[in-house]
Amino acid sequence: MLSPISTVMLFAKSLLGALAVLVITLLAGSRHFYIAGLVPLFPTFALIAHALVGQERGPEALRETALFGLCALLPYAAYLVAVYILAPRLSLTSTLLAATVIWIAAAALLLAVWTRLHGT
């Protein structure tokens, strides 16, 4: 059973996610549609993760988490490059599916390299 504080935190996280979806939806329909691509990069979940890691594991673990977060930009960049290249060539669904597969492959490669280098 979740404690009352955990329940409130879970609800707050859900609200943040819903707010992000709402902002993305509004921006996607506006003349500044491209800003919708910036909203998912707001560090909502990174803030939560960093607060938890910093509190539970300390500053060194927080630094390692931040470094891994920087490396995690590589799979996201691979996804964006795939969308950019495939969008004029494939349907929307095929583009997004292919880009997602590329993200998964890049993320798996990142995890394999990270665990080999860091032994965790």
C-alpha positions in Angstrom: 0.0 0.0 0.0 1.3 3.5 -0.9 1.8 6.0 1.9 -0.2 9.2 1.6 2.9 11.1 0.6 3.7 8.6 -2.1 0.1 8.8 -3.4 0.4 12.6 -3.6 3.7 12.4 -5.4 2.3 9.8 -7.8 -0.6 12.1 -8.5 1.7 15.1 -9.0 3.8 13.2 -11.5 0.6 12.2 -13.4 -0.5 15.8 -13.5 2.9 16.9 -14.8 2.6 14.3 -17.6 -0.9 15.4 -18.5 0.1 19.0 -18.5 3.0 18.2 -20.9 0.6 16.4 -23.2 -1.8 19.3 -23.1 1.0 21.8 -23.9 2.3 19.6 -26.7 -1.2 19.3 -28.2 -1.8 23.1 -28.1 1.6 23.9 -29.6 1.3 21.2 -32.3 -1.8 23.1 -33.6 -0.2 26.5 -33.4 1.9 28.5 -35.9 4.8 27.7 -33.6 4.3 23.9 -34.0 8.1 23.2 -33.8 8.1 24.2 -30.1 6.1 21.0 -29.5 9.5 19.2 -30.0 11.0 21.1 -27.1 8.4 20.4 -24.5 9.3 16.7 -24.0 12.9 17.7 -23.3 11.8 19.7 -20.2 13.6 17.8 -17.5 10.4 16.9 -15.5 11.3 13.3 -15.0 15.0 14.0 -14.8 14.3 16.3 -11.9 12.4 13.5 -10.1 15.1 11.0 -10.9 17.9 13.2 -9.8 16.2 14.2 -6.6 15.6 10.5 -5.7 19.1 9.4 -6.7 20.7 12.4 -4.9 18.7 11.8 -1.8 19.1 8.0 -1.7 22.6 7.4 -3.2 24.4 10.7 -2.7 26.4 13.1 -4.9 28.6 10.6 -6.7 25.7 8.6 -7.8 23.9 11.8 -8.9 27.0 12.7 -11.0 27.0 9.3 -12.6 23.3 9.5 -13.3 23.8 12.9 -14.9 26.6 11.6 -17.1 24.5 8.6 -18.2 21.7 11.2 -19.0 24.1 13.0 -21.3 25.0 9.7 -23.0 21.2 9.0 -23.3 20.9 11.9 -25.6 22.6 9.7 -28.3 19.7 7.3 -28.7 17.3 10.3 -28.8 19.5 11.9 -31.5 19.4 8.7 -33.5 15.6 8.7 -33.2 15.4 12.4 -34.4 17.8 11.8 -37.3 15.8 8.8 -38.4 12.5 10.8 -38.3 14.2 13.6 -40.2 15.5 11.2 -42.9 12.4 8.9 -43.1 9.6 11.5 -42.9 9.6 12.4 -46.6 10.0 8.7 -47.7 7.6 6.7 -45.5 4.2 7.1 -44.0 3.9 8.7 -40.6 3.3 5.3 -38.9 6.3 3.6 -40.7 8.5 6.6 -39.9 7.7 6.6 -36.2 8.0 2.8 -35.9 11.3 2.7 -37.7 12.7 5.6 -35.6 11.5 3.9 -32.4 13.3 0.6 -33.4 16.4 2.7 -34.1 16.0 4.3 -30.6 15.7 0.9 -29.0 18.8 -0.4 -30.8 20.8 2.7 -29.8 19.6 2.5 -26.2 20.5 -1.2 -26.0 23.9 -0.4 -27.4 24.3 2.4 -24.9 23.4 0.1 -22.0 25.8 -2.6 -23.2 28.7 -0.2 -23.5 27.8 1.6 -20.2 27.6 -1.6 -18.2 30.9 -2.9 -19.7 32.7 0.4 -18.9 31.1 1.0 -15.5 30.6 -2.6 -14.4 27.1 -2.0 -13.1 
